Amino acid sequence: MAYTISEVATRTGLSVHALRFYEREGLFAAEINRNASGRRVYSDDDVEWVSLCARLRESDMPLEAIRRYAELIREGPGNESTRLALLREHEERIADQIAALSSALSMISYKVRVYEKHLAEGKAAQLWSGPASAD
């Protein structure tokens, strides 16, 4: 199937501007074909790839890492261990972020319970009013 840039934008949730940026930055796994009038023509593989790139960006993978991953894909077979290492590094970074967020969520949830308890008991005035209190 062949898609226009507008159709790919709709399918992936990325803007046309973002798709052009991805292409300009060398983030696609393959060169984007053009029709006789010079307009971009995307394949199903291109759409699948850009969807993957969007998820990698959403997870804060640096553009340079995505670019490197795309370069490795374009090079073809034989560099799978390098691709795996790149993805593992990002996976570890995400796991660290999740752990940090989980810790923050635990602290916030605790504070919510403290506030709920104080409010339910009519002790709102005892809630934290400055650095001298631990609430």
N, C-alpha and C positions, 0 to 999 in steps of 0.2 A: 504494500500500500504506500502511496505517496501523500505527504502532508505539506501544507503551506506553513509558513512561520506562524501565522495567526492560529491555525489549527493546533500546532504544537504548543503554543502558548496556552490555549484553552485546555488541552489535554494534561499539561504538566503543572498548570497554575503559575508558571513563570511569565513574566512580561516579554514582549517582543524585544524590548531593549535588553533584558537579561540574556535572552537567547543569542542575540548578536554579540553581547559581551563575552559569553561563554565561548563562542566561536573565535572571536578576536584573541582571547586569552589562551587558546589552544587546549580547551578543556574537553573537546569532543574526542571520542575514540577513533573516529574516522572523519575524513574530509566531507563536508556537507556538499552534496551535489547541487548543481544549478540547472535550471531548464534553459531552453533556447533563448528566452528573454532575460536570462541572468538572475532569475528569482530562485531563492533557496527552495530545495525540495528535500524533505526529510523522510527517511524510511522508518519502519517500525523499530528497527535496531537503534536508530538515532533517538527516537522518542523514549525508548527504554533506557538508553544511556543517559539522556538528559534528566530523566526522572531519578536515576541513581545519583547523578551529580547534585541535584537539588537536595536529596536526602543527606548527602555528605556535607553540603554547605549548611543545612539546617542543624547538623550536629557539630558545627564549627570546625570542620576540617579545613585547614588553610588552603587557599587557592593554589599555592605552590605544590602542595601534596596532591591535590586533584590533578593538576597539570602533569605531575610526574607519573601518576597512575595512568592517565590517558596516554602519555608517551610510551609507557611500558606495554600497554594494550596494543598501540600502533606498531610497536616493534615485533609483535607476534610471539609465538611460542618460544620457550626457553628461559623466560625470566619470571616464571611463576613464583619462585621463592622470594624474589624481591617484591613482587606485588603483595604476597602474603605478609611479608614483614611490614610493609607500609600500612596495610589494613589492620594488622595486629597492633601497631603503634597507636593508630587512631582508636581502635577498640579499647585499649588500655586508658587512653585519655578520657574517653566517654565514661568508662567505668569509674574513674576517679571523680569525674564531674557528678555522676549519679550519687556516689558515696557522700560527696560534699553537700549536695542538695538534700539528701536523705537526712544528714546530720542537722542541717539548717531547718528542715521540716519538723524534725523531732523537737527542736528547741522552740520553734514557733507554736507547735501544737501544745507543748507544755504551757507556754505563756497564755494561750487561748483558754486552757482549762483553769489556770489561776484567775484570769479575769472573769470567766463565767462563774466560778465559785464565789469570788468576792461580790460580784453583782447579785447573785442569787441569795447570798446571805446578808445583803444590804450593807456591805462593808466596802463599797467603792471608794470611800475616802481614804482607805488604807492602802490603795494601790499606789504604785511607784510614783513618787512626786519629785524625785531627784536622785542624785548619786548615792545618798545615804541608805537607800532601800534596795533590797535584792529582788523585789517583785518586779 
